[in-house]
Every structure is written in C-alpha cells, then in structure tokens.
Amino acid sequence: MASPISRTSSSSFGTKNEHPGYANVLAGDSHLGQLLCKIELSQYWSKSIVIVTFDENGGYWDHVPPPQIDRWGPGMRVPTVIISPFAKKGFIDHTTYDTTAILKLIETRYGLPPLGKRDKNSKDLTAALDFSGANIADDKRVCKPEPKS
C-alpha cells in the first residue's frame, strides 16, 4: 500500500508546502510571501493574526529532546512565526508551546470554552502579542500595492 504522502500524491497537498521530496522550499516561501502581502494589503490586516508553523521540519535541527505531556507529544519543537499588527515588534518568545496554543489563543481571545483537557491546560501565545493597539499605530507595512495596469 502506498504512503498517503508520496511523490504521486503531491497534488493532494500542493507543491508549495515545502515538504521534502516533491515540494520546493523557495516556491513555498514565495507563495507564503504572496499570501501574507494579500492579507497585509487587505481591509482585514488591522484585525489579523497569521500564525505560520513549519510542522516537524524533520525535527533534526533541534538540540534538545522534546518535552512529553501525554502520548501525543507535544513532540518535536517546531519553528513558529506570528505575523500581525498585534505581534510584539522584535520580540522572541522563549516559552515552550505546542500546537494547541493556537486553539487556546482563539479560545482566550474570544472567551470560548476549551474543547478538551489539552487546550484547557495549554498556554495561549499572548506573551508574543500586544492587544493594546500600540503596534497598530506604529504599523509599518512591508508589502507595497501592485501597480495598476
């Protein structure tokens, strides 16, 4: 039986996802940049939080064993980047999170109850964010609108 993630199934996942074997990292980075620019130039930017995680990325770069919470992990540490007018500028958060921190952030921000024990006990990424509005006033956008033809 073929692996569900193989060279022949790349069309199911796209070729811009940066996975080794069938995707191109440069094409994926370029695609991500284009998507981020579309969001930044949209009417939604002032209310957006974009969280980019690079799943396990092979996990081979990590110099410490991953912490163990339960049988699901959190597993290998993964790089995560937060792009938002709410992101603290020049800030590197050294807090250990797992991917349920994204769900916990949504629950915390909107006053929603947790879906389970894992997200109930998770940290919520707010250490990397500033909701006071200070960053929005000093918002220096990276993307420039495309010239109209």
N, C-alpha and C positions, 0 to 999 in steps of 0.2 A: 504494500500500500504506500503510495507516495505521501510525502510530508505535505501538510496543508500549506506550508510556507516553503515553496521551492521556486526554482527559476521559472518553471512553467506556469506557476500561479501568480507571478508578479503583477499581472494585470488586475488581479483582485485587490491588491493592496496599493497599486500605483508604483511608478518608478521614481518618484520624487521623495520617498520616505527615508532615504539614506541607509537602508539595510544593506549589509554586505552581500555580495554575490550577484545581485541584479540591479541595484539602485546606484545612483551616482551622488556622492556627497555634495559636490559643487552644484549640481542641478537641484538637489533638495534644499540647500542653503539659499540659492537664488529664488526658488519658489516660495520659501518661507519669508524671505525679504519682501517679495512682491505682495504676499498676503498681508503682512504687517503694515506695509505702506498703504494698502487699500483701507485697512481699519483706521490707521492714523489720520488719513485724509477724509474720513467719513464723519458724518454727524454724530456717530456713536463713540468716537475716541474719548471724549471727556468723561465717559462712564465705563470705559473698558478696562478689563484686566485680562491680558493674554498670558497664559502660563504654558511654556514650552518645556516639555520633558523629553529626554533622549533615551527612553527606556533603558535597558541594561547596557547598551553600547558595548556589549561583550563583557563588561564588568572587569576586564583585565587591567584597567588603569588604576583601580582602587588599591590603596596601600594598607588598608585595614580590613579585618573580617567584618561582614555586615552584622548589625545588631539583630537579635532574634526576639520578636514579640510573640509570635504564635507560629503555627505551621506554615502560614502564608508569607512570613517574612518579618520585616519589610524586604529582606533580600539585599541584592547589590545596591549600593548607593548610586544614584543617577544624577547627572547634571540637570539643573532646572534653571530657567531664566524667566523672570517676570517682566513683562513689557507693559507699562501702564503709566498714565499720568499720576497714579497713586503710588507707584514704586518709589521707594526712598532712593534718591539720587546718589550714585557712587557707593551704595551700601552692599556689603556682602554678608549674608545671613549664615552664620555657622551652626544654626540649630539643626538637629537631626530630625528630618521629616520622613514620611513615606507618602505614597500617592494618595492616601485617604485625606491628607492635609488639604488637597484641592476641594474635596467634598466638604470637609469641615469648614473651610473658608466660606463657601456658599451658604452653609447652614448658619454660621455665625453672623455673616453679613445680613442675611435676610430673616433671622430669627426662626429658622426651621428646626424641627426636632431631628435628632440623629436617626439614621436608618438602622444602625446596629451598634454593637459594642465597639467595634474597631474605630469608626468615625467619632463615636462619643468620647473616646479616650485620646483621640488624635490632637496634635497641635494644628493651628489653623492658618499659618503663613502671614498673620497680621504683623508679625515682627518686621517683615520686609516692606510693609505698606504704611502709608500716611494718608488717612482719610480726612485730614483737617482742611484740605483744599490748598495748602501752601504750594504743593508741587504743580497744581493746575495753573496757578497764577504765573509761575515761572516756566511754563511749558515751552520748551524749545524743540520744535518738531524736526525730525531728521529727514523725512520724506518731502519732496517737492512735487507739486501737482504736475501732471504730464501736460506738455504744451498742447493747446488745441489746434487741430489742423484745419 
